[in-house]
Each structure stands twice: as structure tokens, then as C-alpha cells.
Amino acid sequence: MVICECLTVPKESANRILSYLLKGDMVRKDLKISSDLENVHIPVKRAVSIAGTSKCKLDFFERDLPVSPSERVNLKLKKIGIKGKFPGKFIKLGHSLFIKENRMPTFPGDAYRIIAEEFHASSIYLDRGIGESPIREPDVVLLWGKGGITTHEENGIFYSFDPTKVMFSPGNVNSRIGESRGDLGPKTVVDMFAGIGYFSLQIAIGSRGARVYACELNPNSYRYLVQNIEKNRLEMSITPLPGDCRSSTVGISADYILMGHFDSLNFLSAALRMSHNGTVINMHILCDTASLDTHWQKIQEKAGHLGYLVDYVGQKLVKSYGPHLWHVSTKMIVVRTL
């Protein structure tokens, strides 16, 4: 046990005062809070005065604090004399580890081996973001390991891909899982920018009866799209369509259209062409903070110029994309052709 300065707090106000102390980083988290019939005794880092409480010194039991994987890595690196700290933020997809370029120090080979062992990773990548290509190829460099195909599981779906050739955004996970909960069976669904099946696979699994057409222009992404359809045994639910979605979807009448690309506004005419009264269109776009309440009008105006009347259904903020910039999912329903 350890003798420590503490704050004795009446039980009825303990939660409120503990919250205040935690926000001020004043609580000794390595010691266990104790209590008696009337009071709670909170070990503190330094003497503090709060009305309705009293100060004293008591014995407290110690407790083991959880150590993050990054902290364990840094302790191991320090022991063998390697300078630089592994960042606290990273992404793990399957057995591959990704670190943003601006967060990763330069390490010798032994450091990468230690990092890989701690995270059970077979490959470590430096993530430089998205390249300039219109098909959004990743700018990713293999730092350590065998590289090649990785398989990532999400919501019971298996995605296989080569991270140096196609992108995968874990930040969109809630949006993908949300699509899996939509009641789309037995409707006709068109995923205009399917990639490796980010949304198409989730829709097919969750909708039970939807007929999904998954369009993809990037040959590398299309190859993994086909493989992932087979891997998840969804051949009877998803039809992959290679090439430009503006031509590959000719003749399809869709009940639900997913446009998971930030350039989707420029493809709105193709979406409307395959729609009918009652078709729901879900557009993913980038929107600045100032336009969050008004960007819908731009979409509605463009639809009107194309000869369609659409009504607003709702929108969700998928994630922050940058300072005052948001990834937004906006849903609309086609009312009629003007």
C-alpha cells in the first residue's frame, strides 16, 4: 500500500467532483479509489481545496495501469538504444500496419522488427495519402515486411487488397456498416464507385435479396472487387461491372444509387438517367463548414437543370476531412421528371 494525499468527498457528490479532478489531471490513477459508508476517498497528485470536502493522507492499494502497444514499443526501443518514438496514432488493416508520413520517425531495421512483433504485423507501410490520379490510387511505401495482399475483416466481411495499389479508409467504417442495415431487399442497387466492394459487400450481406450492380473503373480495384465477391460468397447477389459507370449502367433501372466518390456531383446525370420516381440517391461529397446547411441547394439546382425534381431526405457527417472540411453523405429521392 502507498500513503497518499487524498480528498474525502461525500458519496452524493463523488461523481461530479471526480470528473472535475480527472479533467484537471489531478487524480493518482496508479492508486485505487476507496470508500466507506458515507465518503469516497480520492488519491490526488497535489493538495487541492474544494468546498464540501476535506483533505487528509490515507493508505491506498496500487493498481497496474494499462500500457498501450505504442508505449510498449517505445520502451523496447529505448532498451536497445534506438532513438525516436513510435506514434500513438496508426492504422491496422489485416496484418498490415500503416503510419502517416508526418508522424513516422526514421528507424533502423531492428526497430521495424520490434514494431511488427508487438502489433502482430507482417508488413509496415508509410502512408503518404492519395496520389494525383483520378482513380484515387494510394501513395503508400513499404517500409518493412513482405508486402502484397492483406485481408481485413469488418462487420463479418472480408476485404482482400494490395494497399500499394488500392485505398481502404477505416474512417468510413460507420458509413459502410450503416449501409448494411438498410432495408434494400429485393430492390435494385447500383454502387457507381464500388472500389474493392466497400459498400456493395455490406449492402449484399445486410439486405437479403437486393440485386447489387457494382461499377469500378480502376482495373486493380475491379480485380479485388471480383475476388472479394467470391471470397464472401456473394456471386448471386452482386454483379461486378468494369469500366466507367456512366456507360456500364446503361439499361439499368435502380431503386437505390450509391455515389461514394467526392466527384459524384459531376456524375449526377448518369445517376438520374437510371432512376425513376421514388429512387433514392446517396451522394458522398466534400463540404466546407459554411456550406453544410446550403450545399443541398446546389445539388437540387443541378438536378433541375437536368430535368429532374428531387427532394431532400437527410445527411450525415461521415468524418472530418480537414480544417473546416467535411465528408458528407447526402440522401435525396427522385420525385418526378420535369
C-alpha positions in Angstrom: 0.0 0.0 0.0 1.0 3.6 -0.5 0.4 6.6 1.7 -1.0 9.5 -0.4 -2.7 12.9 -0.1 -6.4 12.4 -0.8 -9.7 14.3 -1.0 -12.5 12.9 1.1 -15.8 13.5 -0.7 -19.4 12.8 0.3 -20.8 10.0 -1.8 -23.7 12.0 -3.2 -21.2 14.4 -4.9 -18.4 12.0 -5.6 -19.0 11.5 -9.4 -19.2 15.3 -10.0 -16.0 16.0 -8.1 -14.1 13.1 -9.5 -15.0 14.2 -13.0 -13.7 17.7 -12.2 -10.4 16.3 -10.8 -9.9 14.0 -13.8 -10.3 16.9 -16.2 -7.6 18.8 -14.3 -5.3 15.7 -14.3 -5.2 15.8 -10.5 -6.0 12.1 -9.7 -3.4 9.5 -9.0 -4.6 6.8 -11.5 -2.0 4.3 -10.2 -3.9 4.1 -6.9 -7.3 2.6 -6.3 -10.1 4.9 -5.0 -11.5 3.8 -1.7 -14.8 4.4 0.2 -16.6 3.9 3.4 -20.3 4.2 4.3 -20.5 7.9 3.8 -17.5 9.1 1.8 -15.3 8.4 -1.2 -11.5 8.9 -0.8 -9.8 10.1 -4.0 -6.0 10.0 -4.2 -4.7 13.2 -5.7 -1.4 14.3 -7.2 -1.3 17.5 -5.2 -3.2 19.2 -2.4 -6.5 20.7 -3.7 -9.3 22.5 -1.9 -12.9 22.1 -2.8 -15.9 23.2 -0.8 -17.7 20.4 1.0 -14.6 18.1 1.0 -11.7 17.5 3.4 -8.0 16.7 2.9 -6.0 14.0 4.6 -3.5 11.3 4.0 -4.5 7.6 3.7 -3.2 4.2 2.6 -4.2 3.2 -0.9 -3.8 0.0 -2.8 -1.8 0.2 -6.0 -3.1 -0.8 -9.4 -1.5 -1.6 -12.7 -2.1 1.0 -15.4 -2.8 -0.3 -18.9 0.1 0.3 -21.3 -0.7 1.0 -24.9 1.1 -1.0 -27.7 2.9 2.2 -28.8 4.2 2.7 -25.2 5.4 -0.9 -25.1 7.2 -0.5 -28.4 8.9 2.7 -27.2 10.1 1.0 -24.0 11.6 -1.8 -26.1 13.3 0.6 -28.5 14.7 2.6 -25.6 16.2 -0.5 -24.0 18.2 -1.3 -27.2 19.3 2.4 -27.6 17.1 3.3 -30.6 16.0 7.0 -30.5 12.7 8.2 -31.8 9.2 7.3 -30.7 6.6 5.2 -32.5 3.5 7.4 -32.9 0.4 6.8 -30.9 -1.9 7.0 -33.9 -1.7 4.4 -36.6 -4.0 2.1 -38.7 -4.0 -1.7 -38.7 -5.7 -3.4 -41.7 -5.4 -7.2 -41.6 -1.8 -7.9 -40.9 -0.6 -4.6 -42.3 0.3 -1.5 -40.2 0.1 2.0 -41.7 1.7 5.1 -40.3 1.2 8.7 -41.6 4.3 10.2 -43.2 4.3 13.2 -40.9 4.2 11.1 -37.7 6.8 8.4 -38.5 10.5 8.9 -37.5 13.3 7.2 -39.4 14.1 3.9 -37.7 16.8 1.2 -38.3 15.6 -2.3 -39.5 15.7 -3.7 -35.9 13.1 -1.2 -34.8 10.6 -2.3 -37.5 11.0 -5.9 -36.4 10.1 -5.0 -32.8 7.2 -2.9 -34.0 5.9 -5.8 -36.2 6.2 -8.3 -33.4 4.2 -6.1 -31.0 1.4 -5.4 -33.4 1.4 -8.9 -35.0 2.0 -7.3 -38.4 3.7 -8.9 -41.4 4.1 -5.6 -43.2 4.7 -1.9 -42.2 3.8 0.9 -44.6 4.4 4.7 -44.8 1.1 6.3 -45.8 1.7 9.5 -47.9 -2.0 9.9 -48.6 -3.7 9.8 -52.0 -1.9 10.3 -55.3 -2.9 12.7 -58.1 -4.6 10.0 -60.2 -8.3 10.5 -60.9 -8.8 6.8 -59.8 -7.5 7.7 -56.3 -4.5 5.4 -56.1 -2.8 5.4 -52.7 0.7 6.9 -52.2 2.0 4.1 -49.9 5.5 2.9 -49.4 6.5 -0.5 -47.9 8.9 0.1 -45.0 9.3 -3.4 -43.7 8.0 -6.9 -44.4 6.7 -9.0 -47.3 4.0 -6.6 -48.6 1.5 -7.9 -51.1 -2.2 -8.7 -50.4 -3.7 -8.1 -46.9 -7.1 -9.3 -45.8 -9.1 -7.1 -43.4 -12.3 -8.2 -41.7 -15.0 -5.6 -40.9 -18.5 -6.4 -39.8 -18.2 -10.0 -40.8 -17.0 -9.1 -44.4 -13.5 -10.0 -45.7 -11.8 -7.4 -47.9 -8.6 -8.5 -49.7 -6.4 -5.9 -51.5 -2.9 -4.7 -52.1 -2.5 -1.5 -50.1 0.1 -0.1 -52.6 -2.5 -0.4 -55.4 -5.9 0.4 -53.9 -7.1 2.5 -51.0 -9.1 1.5 -47.9 -10.4 4.1 -45.5 -11.1 2.8 -42.0 -12.6 6.2 -41.1 -15.7 5.3 -43.2 -16.5 2.2 -41.2 -19.7 3.6 -39.7 -21.0 4.7 -43.1 -20.3 1.2 -44.5 -21.9 -0.6 -41.7 -24.8 1.8 -41.9 -25.4 0.6 -45.5 -25.5 -3.0 -44.3 -28.5 -2.1 -42.1 -30.6 -0.6 -44.9 -33.8 -2.5 -45.9 -33.0 -2.8 -49.6 -34.2 -6.3 -50.4 -35.4 -7.1 -53.0 -34.5 -3.7 -54.6 -32.1 -3.0 -57.4 -29.0 -1.2 -56.1 -26.2 0.5 -58.1 -22.9 1.3 -56.5 -21.4 3.7 -59.0 -17.9 3.7 -57.5 -17.6 0.3 -55.9 -13.8 0.1 -55.4 -13.0 -3.3 -53.9 -16.6 -3.6 -52.6 -16.5 -1.3 -49.6 -20.3 -0.7 -49.7 -21.5 -3.3 -52.2 -20.4 -6.2 -50.0 -22.1 -4.7 -46.9 -25.3 -4.0 -48.7 -25.5 -7.5 -50.2 -24.9 -9.1 -46.8 -27.4 -6.9 -44.9 -30.2 -6.5 -47.4 -31.1 -10.2 -48.1 -32.4 -10.1 -51.6 -31.1 -6.9 -53.1 -29.6 -7.1 -56.6 -26.4 -5.1 -56.5 -24.6 -3.8 -59.5 -21.0 -2.8 -58.5 -19.2 -0.5 -61.0 -15.5 0.1 -60.9 -13.1 1.9 -63.3 -9.7 1.1 -61.7 -8.6 -2.3 -63.1 -6.7 -3.1 -59.8 -9.7 -2.3 -57.7 -12.0 -4.2 -60.0 -9.8 -7.3 -59.8 -10.1 -7.3 -56.0 -13.8 -6.5 -56.2 -14.4 -9.7 -58.1 -12.2 -11.7 -55.7 -14.0 -10.2 -52.6 -17.4 -11.1 -54.1 -16.2 -14.7 -54.4 -14.4 -14.7 -51.0 -17.7 -13.6 -49.3 -19.8 -16.0 -51.5 -21.9 -13.2 -52.9 -21.9 -14.1 -56.5 -25.7 -14.5 -56.6 -26.2 -11.0 -55.1 -23.6 -8.8 -56.8 -22.9 -8.2 -60.5 -19.5 -6.5 -61.0 -19.4 -4.1 -63.9 -15.9 -3.0 -65.2 -15.3 0.4 -66.7 -16.9 3.9 -66.5 -20.2 3.8 -64.5 -21.7 6.3 -67.0 -21.6 3.7 -69.7 -21.6 0.3 -67.8 -25.0 1.1 -66.2 -27.0 1.8 -69.4 -30.3 0.0 -69.3 -30.4 -0.5 -65.5 -33.3 0.9 -63.6 -32.2 1.5 -60.0 -34.2 1.8 -56.7 -31.1 2.9 -54.7 -28.0 4.5 -56.1 -24.8 4.9 -54.0 -22.3 7.5 -55.2 -19.3 7.0 -52.9 -16.9 9.4 -54.6 -16.2 13.1 -53.9 -16.6 13.9 -57.6 -20.2 12.5 -57.5 -21.9 15.8 -58.5 -20.3 15.5 -61.9 -21.9 12.1 -62.3 -25.4 13.1 -61.2 -26.7 13.0 -64.8 -25.7 9.3 -65.0 -27.4 8.5 -61.7 -30.6 10.3 -62.7 -30.7 8.6 -66.0 -31.1 5.2 -64.3 -33.6 6.5 -61.7 -37.4 6.5 -61.6 -39.9 8.2 -59.3 -39.0 7.0 -55.8 -35.3 6.2 -56.4 -33.1 7.2 -53.5 -29.7 8.6 -54.3 -26.9 8.7 -51.7 -24.1 11.2 -52.7 -20.8 11.4 -50.8 -19.2 14.8 -51.2 -16.8 17.2 -49.6 -18.4 20.2 -48.0 -16.9 23.1 -46.0 -18.4 24.1 -42.7 -20.1 27.2 -44.1 -22.0 25.3 -46.7 -23.3 22.4 -44.6 -26.8 23.8 -44.5 -26.9 25.1 -48.1 -24.9 22.6 -50.3 -28.1 20.6 -50.9 -29.5 23.5 -52.9 -26.6 23.2 -55.4 -27.5 19.5 -55.9 -31.2 20.3 -56.3 -30.5 23.0 -58.9 -28.3 20.8 -61.0 -30.9 18.0 -60.9 -33.5 20.6 -62.1 -31.3 21.7 -65.0 -31.1 18.0 -66.0 -34.9 17.7 -66.0 -35.5 16.1 -62.6 -37.2 17.1 -59.4 -35.5 15.7 -56.2 -36.4 16.1 -52.6 -34.0 16.2 -49.6 -34.1 13.1 -47.4 -31.2 13.9 -44.9 -27.5 14.0 -44.5 -24.8 12.6 -42.2 -21.3 13.8 -41.4 -19.1 10.8 -42.1 -15.9 12.4 -40.8 -13.7 15.4 -40.7 -11.6 15.6 -43.8 -9.5 18.7 -43.0 -9.8 22.1 -41.3 -13.4 23.2 -41.8 -13.9 20.5 -44.4 -16.3 17.5 -44.0 -17.0 14.2 -45.8 -20.8 14.4 -46.0 -23.3 11.7 -47.1 -26.4 13.4 -48.5 -29.6 11.4 -49.5 -32.3 12.6 -51.9 -35.3 11.0 -53.5 -36.3 11.4 -57.1 -39.9 12.8 -57.2 -40.5 13.1 -60.9 -39.1 14.1 -64.3 -39.9 17.7 -65.1 
